[in-house]
Amino acid sequence: MNKEKLMKVFEECRNKRMGIRIELEMPNQEDLEIIINTYKSLNAKQSYYNKTYDNNLVHKKNDKIKIIDARPIQIKRESKRITLWE
């Protein structure tokens, strides 16, 4: 995945009115970190990722942090429970 593909995923999320799921490799973690943002946060998060990561999706201030995947995700909120579908 590169920045161009990530930006296309953000566009797909907007078109489908869905949230986004981002997978990152992080230092000192055995497993991936997964970040989920809602549809309402897409613009702010897209701007953040665009400024903070290079074209290969490596963090500009810590080259051990890298985005490796992103995809749209449905989020259903209920009282005291959040359900996610991929």
N, C-alpha and C positions, 0 to 999 in steps of 0.2 A: 504494500500500500504506500502511496505517496500523497503529498498534499493535494494534488489535483483530484485524485480519487476521493479523498476525505471530503473535499468541498462538494463533490457530486453527491456523496451520501447525505450531507446536510441539505442539499437541494431536494433530494428524494424524500427526506423526512418532512420538509416543509410541504411538498406536494401531497404527501399522504397524511399530513397533520399528525405525525407520530414523533415520539421522542427518539433519542439517539443513544446507542450503546457503544462505548469506546473501550478497547482493550489495550493495555499498556504493559510493556516490560519495565520493571522497576528494579533498582539496585537493592540487594539484600532481601529479596523476596523470592521464594521458590515458585510461586504461582503468579499468574497474571493479575494485574489490578483491573477491575472493571468499573467504569464510571457510567452512570446513566443520568441523562439530562432530559427534562420534559420538553415538549413542543414549545412552550412559552419561553424557554431559555435558549433556543437555538441560535438566535442572532448574537447574543452576548457570548455564548460558547464558541461559535464559529469565529468571531473576531479574536477571542482569546487564543484559540489554537492557531489561527493564522499568524498572529504576532509572536507566539511563544515557541513554535516548532519550525524547523527548516523544511525544505522541499522533500526530504526523505523522512519527515516526521520524527526527527531526533530533537529533543529539547535543546534549545539554544544555550542554556546555562548549565545543563547537566547531560552530557552525551550518553549517560547510562540509562536515561529515560527515553523510551521510544513508543510511539503509537504503532501497533501492529495490525489492528483491525477496527472497523466501525461498521455499524449497520442500524437500520431503523428498528425501533422496538415499540410495541404497544404497551401502554401503562394504564391500568385500571385502578383507581383509588376508591377504597371503601373505608368506612370507619375502622381505624386501627389495623388496616391491612392494605397492602399494595400487591397487585398481581401483575406479572410481566409475561408477555408472549413474544416469542421470537419466530 
